[in-house]
Amino acid sequence: MATNVHEERLESYYALNVLHLRWSFWASLAALVVGLTALLFGIVLLYLGTPGIGVALVSVGGVVSEFIGAGFFVLYSRNLKQLNIFYEKLIKHQDTMYAIGLVSHLPESMRPDQYKTVIATLLTRNEPKQPMSPELAKVITDAMRDEKQKGRQGAGSG
């Protein structure tokens, strides 16, 4: 029961974040459109030779609005990255719960080993994925070769 409550909370949190992202995107777009409109209006007034400080204020306001819209898009981009990170964690959580549920349906004699496997997978799945260096590959290969030789020697002497 508690798991369902947690999943519902996570899903509602995700839905709320998606809603905020949509509003952020449209607010960014609206700020850019308003800024561009004001800037173009100021340029048209300047081209028509309209006197006064109003032309300069409209143009400056348009430029400022463009910067604000650009800032909104930067925030939107960062929020989208955070949402993707959250979504990946949600998927990992659901995968974990699914794996534990599957293990609980196995015969009692198989469960301890399978729980150990699940735990080992959980502990290692967050490790950074880096390409193997040649030095590390050599060490692993040498260790595997030594292990095989020890196995052969042990079998031959027994």
C-alpha positions as CSV (number, residue, x, y, z in Angstrom):
1,M,0.0,0.0,0.0
2,A,2.8,2.4,0.9
3,T,4.5,1.7,-2.4
4,N,1.3,2.7,-4.3
5,V,1.1,6.0,-2.3
6,H,4.7,6.7,-3.1
7,E,4.2,6.0,-6.8
8,E,1.2,8.2,-6.9
9,R,3.1,11.0,-5.3
10,L,6.0,10.6,-7.7
11,E,3.6,10.6,-10.7
12,S,1.8,13.7,-9.4
13,Y,5.1,15.4,-8.8
14,Y,6.2,14.5,-12.3
15,A,3.0,15.8,-13.8
16,L,3.3,19.0,-11.9
17,N,6.8,19.5,-13.2
18,V,5.7,18.9,-16.8
19,L,3.0,21.5,-16.3
20,H,5.5,24.0,-15.0
21,L,7.8,23.3,-17.9
22,R,5.0,23.9,-20.4
23,W,4.1,27.2,-18.7
24,S,7.8,28.2,-18.7
25,F,8.1,27.4,-22.4
26,W,5.1,29.5,-23.4
27,A,6.1,32.4,-21.1
28,S,9.5,32.4,-22.7
29,L,8.0,32.4,-26.1
30,A,5.5,35.1,-25.2
31,A,8.3,37.3,-23.8
32,L,10.3,36.9,-27.0
33,V,7.3,37.7,-29.2
34,V,6.4,40.8,-27.2
35,G,10.1,41.9,-27.2
36,L,10.4,41.4,-30.9
37,T,7.1,43.2,-31.6
38,A,8.2,46.2,-29.5
39,L,11.6,46.3,-31.1
40,L,10.2,46.1,-34.6
41,F,7.6,48.8,-33.7
42,G,10.4,51.0,-32.4
43,I,12.4,50.5,-35.6
44,V,9.3,51.3,-37.8
45,L,8.7,54.5,-35.8
46,L,12.4,55.4,-36.1
47,Y,12.2,54.8,-39.9
48,L,9.1,56.9,-40.2
49,G,11.0,59.8,-38.5
50,T,8.7,60.0,-35.4
51,P,10.3,62.4,-33.0
52,G,10.6,62.0,-29.3
53,I,12.0,59.8,-26.6
54,G,9.2,57.3,-27.0
55,V,10.8,55.7,-30.0
56,A,14.0,55.0,-28.0
57,L,12.1,53.7,-25.0
58,V,10.1,51.3,-27.2
59,S,13.2,50.0,-28.9
60,V,15.1,49.7,-25.6
61,G,12.1,48.0,-24.0
62,G,12.0,45.5,-26.9
63,V,15.7,44.7,-26.5
64,V,15.2,44.2,-22.7
65,S,12.2,42.0,-23.3
66,E,14.3,39.9,-25.7
67,F,16.9,39.4,-23.0
68,I,14.2,38.4,-20.5
69,G,12.8,35.9,-22.9
70,A,16.2,34.5,-23.6
71,G,16.7,34.2,-19.8
72,F,13.4,32.3,-19.5
73,F,14.6,29.9,-22.2
74,V,17.8,29.3,-20.3
75,L,15.8,28.5,-17.2
76,Y,13.4,26.3,-19.2
77,S,16.4,24.3,-20.6
78,R,17.8,23.8,-17.1
79,N,14.4,22.7,-15.7
80,L,14.0,20.3,-18.6
81,K,17.4,18.7,-17.7
82,Q,16.4,18.3,-14.1
83,L,13.1,16.8,-15.1
84,N,14.9,14.2,-17.2
85,I,17.2,13.4,-14.3
86,F,14.1,13.0,-12.1
87,Y,12.4,10.8,-14.7
88,E,15.4,8.5,-14.9
89,K,15.4,8.1,-11.1
90,L,11.7,7.3,-11.2
91,I,12.3,4.6,-13.8
92,K,15.1,3.2,-11.7
93,H,12.8,3.1,-8.7
94,Q,10.1,1.3,-10.6
95,D,12.6,-1.2,-12.0
96,T,13.8,-1.9,-8.5
97,M,10.4,-2.4,-7.1
98,Y,9.5,-4.7,-10.1
99,A,12.7,-6.8,-9.5
100,I,12.0,-7.2,-5.8
101,G,8.5,-8.2,-6.6
102,L,9.6,-10.8,-9.1
103,V,12.1,-12.2,-6.7
104,S,9.4,-12.6,-4.0
105,H,7.5,-14.8,-6.4
106,L,10.4,-17.2,-6.8
107,P,10.7,-20.5,-4.8
108,E,11.9,-19.9,-1.3
109,S,15.2,-21.7,-1.9
110,M,16.1,-19.3,-4.8
111,R,15.3,-16.0,-3.1
112,P,18.5,-15.3,-1.1
113,D,20.7,-15.7,-4.2
114,Q,18.4,-13.6,-6.3
115,Y,18.1,-10.9,-3.6
116,K,21.9,-10.8,-3.5
117,T,22.0,-10.3,-7.3
118,V,19.4,-7.5,-7.1
119,I,21.5,-5.8,-4.4
120,A,24.7,-6.1,-6.3
121,T,23.0,-4.7,-9.4
122,L,21.6,-1.8,-7.4
123,L,25.0,-1.0,-5.9
124,T,26.8,-0.9,-9.2
125,R,24.2,0.6,-11.6
126,N,25.0,4.2,-10.6
127,E,28.7,3.9,-11.3
128,P,29.9,6.3,-14.0
129,K,30.1,4.6,-17.4
130,Q,33.7,5.2,-18.5
131,P,35.6,3.5,-21.3
132,M,38.1,0.9,-20.1
133,S,41.7,2.1,-20.2
134,P,44.3,-0.2,-21.8
135,E,46.0,-0.5,-18.5
136,L,42.8,-1.7,-16.8
137,A,42.1,-4.1,-19.6
138,K,45.6,-5.6,-19.2
139,V,45.2,-6.0,-15.4
140,I,41.8,-7.7,-15.9
141,T,43.2,-10.0,-18.6
142,D,46.2,-10.9,-16.5
143,A,44.0,-11.6,-13.5
144,M,41.7,-13.8,-15.5
145,R,44.7,-15.7,-17.0
146,D,46.3,-16.2,-13.5
147,E,42.9,-17.4,-12.2
148,K,42.7,-20.0,-15.0
149,Q,46.3,-21.2,-14.4
150,K,45.5,-21.6,-10.7
151,G,42.4,-23.6,-11.5
152,R,44.4,-25.9,-13.8
153,Q,47.1,-26.4,-11.2
154,G,44.5,-27.1,-8.5
155,A,42.8,-29.7,-10.8
156,G,46.1,-31.3,-11.8
157,S,47.4,-31.7,-8.2
158,G,44.1,-33.1,-6.8
